Amino acid sequence: MPRKQSETLTEAELRLMNVLWQKGSATVHEVMQALPERPPLAYNSVLTTIRILEKKGYVKHVKEGRAHVYMPKVDREDATRFEIRHLVHRFFKNSHELLVLNILEDEELDAEELDRLRKLVEGSKGA
């Protein structure tokens, strides 16, 4: 039985989306050239992942000569918001408050980050 396709971006998909968001559009070969050398990816792996992204609605393509040029259909901000909503739904029972409390309880949060968060919360009170 095949594995269920992830609604959110996998690590491999995110690597390719980061290239497409940066470049705006690219062929599979251009995506491969823009990726860090490690770990190296085979052409077929990149092509398969881009096709999965297209099925998920994150990417579209146009044909230019013999090549397909891929471009993002979803911008980085919308993808980020979708990922956060998915996280809030899965782990925090649709409670943004529980997410924020979890972040605030993180021991790796330094005083400067806490101060920035406090200012953001105070600035959004009127919103």
N, C-alpha and C positions, 0 to 999 in steps of 0.2 A: 504494500500500500504506500503510495507516494506521500511524502511529507507535505503538510499544509503550508501554503505560501504565506509568508509573513506579511501582515498588513503594513508594518513599519519597515524602515530601511535597515537591511542587514549591514554589517561592517563593510562587506565587499561592495554593496550597492552604494553606500555612502561615499566610499573612496572615489567611485566613478562619478557620482553626482557632484562631488566637490570640484572635480575637473571641469565638468560641464557648466557649473555655476561660474567658475572662474573664467572659462574660455567663451561661454555663450553658446557655442556650437562646435562640434568636432566630429570627425570620422572615428571609427574604432581605432585605426592606426594612430591618429592624433591623440586620442585619449590615452593609449598605451604609452606614447612618448612623454606625456605629461605626468604619468604616475611615477612615484619614487621607484627606484630600481629594486628595492627589497620590500616585500617579497616579489619576485618577478611573476607576471601573469602571462599566460598564453593567450594568443589572439582569440581562440575559440572561447576561452573563459570570459574574456571581456565582452565579446559579442553576445554570448548567452546571457550574461548579467544585464547588458543593455536591453536586450529583448525582454527580459523579465521586468525591468524598469518601465519599458513601454507598455507592457500588459497591465502593470500596476497604475499607469496613468501619470508617472513622473516625467516621462520622456516622450518626445515625438521625433519623427524623422522626415526629411525630404530627400528625394533622389536627385543627385547632381552627377550626371553622366552615369558611370557604373557604380559610383559610391553612394552610400547612405550617409547623410549628415544628420547627426543627432543633436537635439537641443532640449533644455529643460522645459517642461510644461508647468512645473510647480517651482516657485522661487524658494530660496533658502528659508525665508521667514515663515512662509506657510508650512513648509515641511517641518520646521522646528516646532511651530505651534501644534501641528498634528501629533508629533512625537510626544510632546508634553501632555496633551489631552489624553493620549493613549496610556501614558505612564500614570497619570492621575486616576484614570478609570481602573487600570489593572491593579495598582498597588495601594491606592489611597481612597477607594470607594467613592470616586468622583468628588473628593474634597480637596480643593486647592489649599485650604487651611492646613490639612494634615501634611501635604507636601511641603509647605513653607515651614511648618513646625519641625519636620524631619530635617530640612536643610539647616535650620537654626540650631538644632541639637548636634549637628555634625561637628566633631571635635577638630576637624581640619580647617574649619572656618576661622580666619584670623580676624583681629579687631578691626582692621581697615575694611574688610569685606562686610562685616557686621554693621559698621557705621554707614557704608554705602547703602546697604539694604534698609536700614532704619530711615535714611533720608528719602529713599524711594517710596517707602510706605507712607511717610509723613506727607510727601508731595502728592500722593494719590488719594488722600483722604477726601478731597473735594470732588474727585471724579466719580 
